[in-house]
């Protein structure tokens, strides 16, 4: 076991409501993980091979990246963020979420679950941008990821706050007695987070091994009242970006983990049981599959863009520097687009973008979602179908 169980006593608080059977003190065991600051696991040959293959797949995915593929990078980041939310049971279909994103950008109110999933995209973007900076990752950076994540959630009062009480996973809502897993007492959290941050700044281990261990340790610490899983999966991308393995395209690992949630939870348990190589192999296989999935879908998106260009060329033959071509370039990042978003994404003027939208609409590349003159939005032909497949992990 990579840690110690400490027996604790839960005292019932009479100021809080609970059914009668929970209105008494009870005992439970909290798990305090061993520090990982100097952890250097031995990798059996098969595990080392799986890690090497996964890192090569991620590197190959990123080798294709260039400035012109930035919209695809945002698409993969968006996919990873949404899949990470699905692991936590948040289910909003791709079309609803894309339209909610457009509504949010237009200043309209959207549903709380869609808002929380979109906040996860913001948190992942923040994490990636922070990882690209040369300064060391601090505990404050991990806390900030969680703050951005919960900023628009119904429980936003928990945002940016390391827990100061005991939490638990499974069992009942009133006490940790009988829970599936009880993280360390809150008095241990600051020390363990500091150790985790130091581990994330080290470059001794292979990047994927470092990311897998950092993630499993963070999930074990469970430093927040909410948002731990999504923050921990963002931490994976932080490590991969900082180590230079995924400088442009994030492998949507959460897509694979969401499809195998029970296996994923089992893997985190294996880590705590000191069966670390088994967890590393499981994580490496998921990362390899994620990189392959991303490579196939970026190719399919590029094919769809080629079809759009042919359709536009056959319809109106715009000049080579026309805004319509620039719009096609950015549409993978914005499957539902508004004029203001397109202006920001393309750097073209509002009149130029409005004209381009008209051309693309007449060519059947954009479809108007409403007849309202205010905050009008368009959906890109065929794009959401691809995104649905990618987010579902359809290979």
Secondary structure, DSSP 8 states (H G I E B T S, - for coil): --EEEEEEEE---TTS---GGGSS-EEEEEEEE---TT------HHHHHHHHHHHHHHHHHHHT--GGGHHHHHHHHHHHHHHHHHHTT----HHHHHHHHHHHHTT----HHHHHHHHHHHHHHHHHHHHTSSS---HHHHHHHHHHHHTTSTTGGGTT----S---BSS-SS-STT-SB----GGGHHHHHHHHHHHHT--SS-HHHHHHHHHHHHHHH--SSS-HHHHHHHHHHHHHHHTTSSSS----HHHHHHHTHHHHHHHHHHHHTT-HHHHHHHHHHHHHHHHHHHHHHHHHHHHHHHHHHHHHHHHT---TT-HHHHHHHHGGG-SEEEHHHHHHHH---HHHHHHHHHHHHHTTSEEES---SSS-EEEETTHHHHHHHHHHT--
